[in-house]
Amino acid sequence: MSASYSIVIPTIGRESLLTLLRSINGAAGPRPSRIVVVFDRADPAMEQSAARFGCEIRRSGGRGPAAARNVGWQAVRGTCDWVVFLDDDVSVSPEWCLHLSKDLAAAPAHCGGIQARLTVPFPADRKPTDNERRTLGLENARWITADMAYRSAVLEAVRGFDEAFPRAYREDADLALRVVSAGYSIIRGDRLSVHPVAQAGFFASVRAQRGNRDDALMRTKFGDAWRRRSGERPSRLPYYTAITGALVTAVGGALAGRRRALTTASALWLALTARFTLERVTAGPRTLREWWQMVVTSGLIPPVACMQRLRGEWDVRTGRVRSSALAPRPLIQAILFDRDDTLIRDVPYLNDPDGVTPMPAALEAVERARQAGLRVGVVSNQSGVARGLITIRQLLAVNERVNAEFGRFDTWQICVHGEDDGCGCRKPCPAMIRNAARELGVPVESCVMIGDTGADVDAALRAGARAILVPTRRTLQPEIEAAQEQALVAEDLGMAVSMAIQSGAR
């Protein structure tokens, strides 16, 4: 059975849109359920022309490609299995629909996205220009949304594109990183699309440095490793910073009348800029126009790149740019259980293994967690040791009986201190949650703590884990109300485990 799909095309009204629609209509294979064309700039004449191809027309109000794509996939939500995003300047092969359908049908269950193979037509008898090199890089780039299919359910799970990215830059890598972080894979399919070399002016490479603003947001969302994770080349910003630093030092030396600083910094700036210019010149055709363009723009790119990055960092730190789709937390890898009144019936200061009685359905719940591939552990306060009401040996004997009833847990974290001992491990302190994650070898964000008190919930949240409260007769109403706002509340342990498994399902 073939998977259903819809096509979403964001556009600014370029003539190439009609060429694309014509090639889709002429392509062999199963037809899309719907084709939605989203105009980021109102263009009544072009909208009317596009509508003749049977498209649905939407508008996104000039908010950029990320917002336009969101308008498109939200228009088809719930009506198809997959959403295929196409840029308005690509053209598809004559059998594109057929190959797309095969890509979708062959996708494994864990696959969240399928990227097309892109080709950029280019004359083979000369070296590419600077602008052509940027476009040619799309052929081997990862996660390019020029032709990308995503499962509808995956788009729902990660909340689509982040509209904090206003340009056609990094919004596709951001979405893909969030999809991969949620536990899905993105693969390359067999369908083929052609991406032409975009027309660009003399200062296109300088204007492209605005993308450094978006890099600041990427680093904020995913950390310094985002380039490696998305297959990007190392940043040239350190190189640009060195060139710009030499320039600033030279200017400062001139203004301060420090000839030595001026001479040294100027020489360094000239040497670095000449090297940068030569790198760009030798990679392209050695025409007079290309030489002149490389000389002029190579002097401008480093300082412009640095200024754009600084502006991006400022915007992120001051809240002027706010992410509309945060990176998802990792899949659930472990469940941590409170012991008393969660796994076993609470007997105050239990010191006899024969007093261990599993809570209703607790044995089945823990086994179901194991069958789901999750690690399981116990995190428990046992202040009876500090009070002298139970010995360490008796505590270990009781815990060993719990292991015998439930099967051996992967980690035990026990605090034997009293409330007034000032320790850092007793719940609601987060230390035991973090120690459990460390011992299990999983991120603390991938752990769920299940317990019956507000201390269990607070310890989990303070550690960065998730929490599910299973109230008992001893659970205070304010604790339940707080958990309803900050975590999850389940009627029993079986439901809590089901909720934990579902929250980590692919």
N, C-alpha and C positions, 0 to 999 in steps of 0.2 A: 504494500500500500504506500503510495507516494505521499510525501509531506506537503501540506498546503503552505503557500508563501504569498506575501504581499511585497510590493516594491515601494520604497520611499525615496524620492529624489528632491533634495533641497536645491534651490536655484536662485540666481539673481537675475534671471531672464535672458541668459545668453542664447544666441541662435543655435548653439550646439545642443541645447535641450531637445529641439525638434528632431535633430539627427539621431539622438539617443532613443527617443520614443519610437521613431520609425524603425530603428534596428531591433528594438524589443518586439514590436509588433510583427516583424518579419522573421524573428528567430524561431526555429523549430523546437518543439517540446511542450510539456504541460504549461498551461497559461497561469499567470499569477491570479490570485483571488481578487486583488485590487492593486491599482497603481495610484499612489498619492504624490502629487507634485506640490511642494511647499515653496511659495514665493516669499523670499526674505525682503524683497522690494516689490511693491505693488506695480504690476505691469499689465493693465487690462488687455492690451492687444495680444501680448504673448500668452497670457492666461487663456484667452479665447482660442488661440491656435493650439495650445496644449490640450485643451478640453476636447478638441476634435478627435484625439486619439483615445478617447474613452477614459481619461484620467479624472481623478477627483482633485479639485484645486483647494488648497489651503494657503493661508498667509501667516507669517510669524513676526511681522512688525519690525523688521530690521534688527533683530537681536543676535544675529550670527548663525553659523551653520549648526552649532550644537542645539540651539533652541529650535531651529527649523526641523532638524531630525526628530527632536522630541515631539513636536507637533504632529509629524508624520506617523511615527510608530504608535503614538497614543490614539490616533484616529482609527487604527486598524486593530487595536488591542482586543484580544478575545475572539478574533475572527480567523486567525491563521496560526500555524505552528512556528513559522519563521518570518522574520522581517529582513528584507534585503535592501541595503542602502547603496545607492549609486550616485556618484557625482554627475552633475549635468554636462560635464565636458568629456566623459568617456563614451566609447562606443563598444557594443558587445558583438561577439562572433555570431555567425549565422545559426549555430546550434547551441547558443548560450542557454536558453531555457531548458534544453534537454540535459546539458551537462550540469546545470545548476540543480535540477531535480535529482540527478544521480548523486551529486555531492550531499544533498540533504538526506537522501534515503540511506546513504552509507555512513552517516555520522553516528559514532557510538554515543551511548547514553550520557557520558560525561562531557561530551563536546558541546560547548556553548556558542561557538562561532566558527565560521568557515570563510577564509579569505580566498579571493580569486587570484589567479595568476595575471599579473599586469605586464603589458609590454608597451614600450615607448618607441614609436617610430623615429629613426634617426639616420641620416646619411652616413654610410660607412666609410666614405672617402676622406673624412677629415676628423679632427678632434672636436669634441663638443665645447660649446661656449660655457661660460660660467652659469648662465641661466639654464642651459640644457643639462648640465651636470646635476643641478638640483632636481630636475624632473626625472632624469635617468635613475636617480637614487630610489625612486618609488618601486622599480622593478624588483628589488631585493629587500625592500623595507618590510617590517612586520606590522601587521594590524592596520594597514591602510584602509580607510573607510570608503575609498573610491569605488570599491566593489566588495562589500562585506556583508555576510549573512549572520544574524544572531537569532537564537531561539527567543520567541516572544516571552516565555517564562523567565529567561535569563535577564532580559531587559527589565521586566517587572521586578526581579529580585534585586538588581543593582540600581534601579531607579533611572535608567537611561543615561543620556549624556549630561555632563556637568556644564551648565550654562555659564559658569564662571569663566569658561574659556570662550572669549568673544570672537576669535579668529579661527580660520581653517588651519589650526596648528595645535597639536598636542591633545585636542579633544578626543581623537580616535585612540591614541595611546592611553589616555586616562581611562576611557571606558574599558579597553581591553585589560588593563592592569587590574581594574576592579573585578572584572569577570574572572580572570585567572586567580586573583586573591580569594574569590568566593569558592574556588575548588573546581572550576570548569577548565577545559582545555580549548585552545583555539588552533585549528589546523588549516592547512592550505589545500584547497580543492583543485579540481581539474578544469573548471570553466575558465575562459580567457576573455579579458577585456583589454581594450586599447586606450591608453592615456596619452593624449597629445602633449607636446611641449607647449607650455603656457607662454603667451606673449608677455614680454616684460620690458620695462624701460631701462634707461642708463643706470639709475640708482636703485634698481630692484633689490640688489644684494644688501644695500644699506637699509632699505625699508624692511627687509626680512628679519632684521635684528630685533624687531618688536617681539618676536617669538621668545626672546629671553625673559620677558615678563611672565610668560606662561610656564617657562622652566622653573621659575621661583615657586609657582603654585604646585607644580609637580613634585618638587623637592619637599614642600611642606606636607603634601598628602601621603607621599610614599617613601620619604627618606632619601638619603644620598644614593642608594642603590637603584633608583628608578631607571637610570639609563641602562645599566647592565641587564635588568629584568626585561626591559622592552627592546633590547637588541640595538640600542642607539650607540653610536660612536662616542668615545670620550669627549667631554666638553672642551671647546677651545677657549672657554672663558678665562682660564688661568693665563693662557698666552696673550689674550687680549688685555688682560689686567696688567701684565708686565709692560706691554707697549704703552698703554694708557698711563701707567705710573711714571714711565720715563718722560712722557710728554708733559704731565702735570708738574713733575720735578723741574723740567727745563723751564716751563713758564714761571714757576715759583722762583727759580734762580734768577731769571731775568728781572722779575718785578722787585726782588730783594737786592739786586745788584751783586749777586754772588756769581762771578764769572766762571769759577771752577765748576760749580754745580751746574750752571747753564751749559758749559761745554761738554762735560761728561754725560749729562742726561740727554742732551741733543744728539750726541754721537750714538748713544745706546738706542734712542728712539729711531734714528735713521737706519741703523743696522737691522733692528728688528722689523721695521716697516719694509725695508728693502727685501728682507728674506721672505716676509709674508707675501709681498707683491710677486716675487719670483716664483714662489710655489703656485700661485694662481695663474700666472702667465704661462708657465711651462705645461700646465695641464690642459690648455685650450689652444685654439688656432692662433697662430702668431700674426694676426692682422693688425694694422695700425689702430683701428678702432678698438679692438680688444685690448691691446697694450695700453692705450690711453684710459680706457674704462677701468682696467685693473689698477693702474697707478693712482687714479683719483679715489676710487672706492676703497682701496686698501688702506689709505690714510684715514678714511672716515669710519670704517667698520669697527675697529677696536674701541674707540671712545663711545660710539653710539651703542654698541653691545653692552658695555659696562653701565652706561646710563640707563638703558632699558632694564637691565637686571636689577639695578638699585631701585628703580621705580617699582618693579614687580615685587621685590622684597618689602618695600614700604607699603604697597597696597595690601599685601597679605597680612603684614604685622599690625597694621592700623585698622584692619577690617573693612577696607574699601572694596576688597574682593572677597566674597564669601562663597565657599563651595556649596553647590546645591545637591551634590551627590558624593558623600564621603566614602572613603575606601571601606569596604566591608570588613568585618572582623573575620578571622580565620574560621574554618570549619571546626565543629566540635570534635575534640579528640579524647576528652576525658571527662568523667563525671566523678565528683567528690561528694561523699555522703557524710552527713552528721551521723553519729552512732545512736545515741539514746533518743527514743521516740521517733526515729526515722528508719533505722535498720532494725533495731530491737526495742522491745518495750522497756520503758524507763523504770529502773529500780534504783532508788537513790543510793549512790555510792556502792554500786554492785561489786561485790568481792568474791562471788561464788559462780564459777562457770555454769553450774546447773541452773542458774537463774536466767540464762540467755534464752529469750523467746523472740523469734523474728516477728516483726510487724506484719499484718495481713498483706499478702501479695508482694512482700519485700523480696523474697527469694526469686520469684519470677521476674521482678523488675530488674534486679541486678544481673540476672542471667541474660535478659533481653539486651541490656546495655553491652554485655560482652559479645553477644552474637552480632550486634551492630558494628563491632570492630572498635569499640571505645575502651580505653583504659579506665579502671575503677579504683578509687581510693577512699580512705576514711579520714576525716578531719574532725577531731573531738576535743572538747575541754573536759578534763578530769581533775577537778580541784580537790576531790576526796583524798588524793595523795598528800597535798599540802596541808589538809586539815587533819591528817593522821587517821582517817577513817578507812583507808585502804592502802595496802603496800604496793610497791612497784611489781613485786612478784605476782600478787593477786590480779593486778591490772593486766599484766601480760597474759595470765592464764585465761581471763575473761576474753581478751581480744583474740587469743588463739582459738577459743571456742567459736567466736564469731567467724573466724576464717574457716573453721570446720563446717559450719552451717551454710555459709554462703560461697565457699571456695575462696582461695587465698586472694586477698586484695593486692593490687600492685604497689600501693604505698599506704603507710599509716603515719599520720601526723597527730601527735598527742601533746597537749599542754597540761602539765601536772601542777601548775601554779594556781594560787588563789587570786581572788579579785583584787586584793590590796598588795600583791607582790610586785607590781610595777613591771611585769615582764612585757616583752614585745611580741609574744606568740599567742596569747590567749585571745580567742575571738571576742570582740569584733576586730582585733588587730589583724592585718593581712598576712603576717609572716608565714603561717602554716599553709595558706593557699599557695603562696609563691614557692615555698619549699616543696610542696607536692608537685607542682608543675615542673620544677627543676629536676626532681627525682624521676619523674616520668619522662623527661626529655621533650616536653611539649610547651608551646607558648602559653603563658598564663591566660591570654585572651581566648584560647581554645578550650578552656575548662568551664564546667558548670558546677556550681555548688548547690546541693539540695539539702535543706535542713528545715527545722520547725520553729526557729526563733529569728528575731530581727538581727541578732549577733551573727548568725550564719550569712544572712543577706549582706549585712554591712561589711563583713570580712571579705566576701567575694568582690563586691563592688570596689572596695578600697584597693584590692589587689589588681583590679583590671579584668577580673573574670565575670562570668554571668551567674545569675542566681535564680533559684526557684524555691519559693516557700511552700511547704506542705503543713498547713496549720493543724495543731492538735488542741486538746482541751486547755493546754497551758499557754498557748500562743496568745499574746495580748492583741486586742483589736487595733491599737495604733501601729503595731508591727505589721499586721495584715494590710492596713491602709497604706503604709509606707511602701510595702512590697508591691502593691498594685500600681504604684506610681513609678517605681524605679526598677522593678524586676518582673517576675511572673509568679502567679499563685496557682497551685494545683490542688485538686480535692484529695488526692492520695499519691502514694509513691509511684504507682504504676503510671498514672497520668503525667507525673513530673518527668519520669524517664522518657515517656513518649514525646513530651514537649521538647526535651533536650535533644533527642534523636532527630526530630523534625527540624529543629533549628539548625542542625548541622547537615541536613540532607542536601545532596547535590540537586 
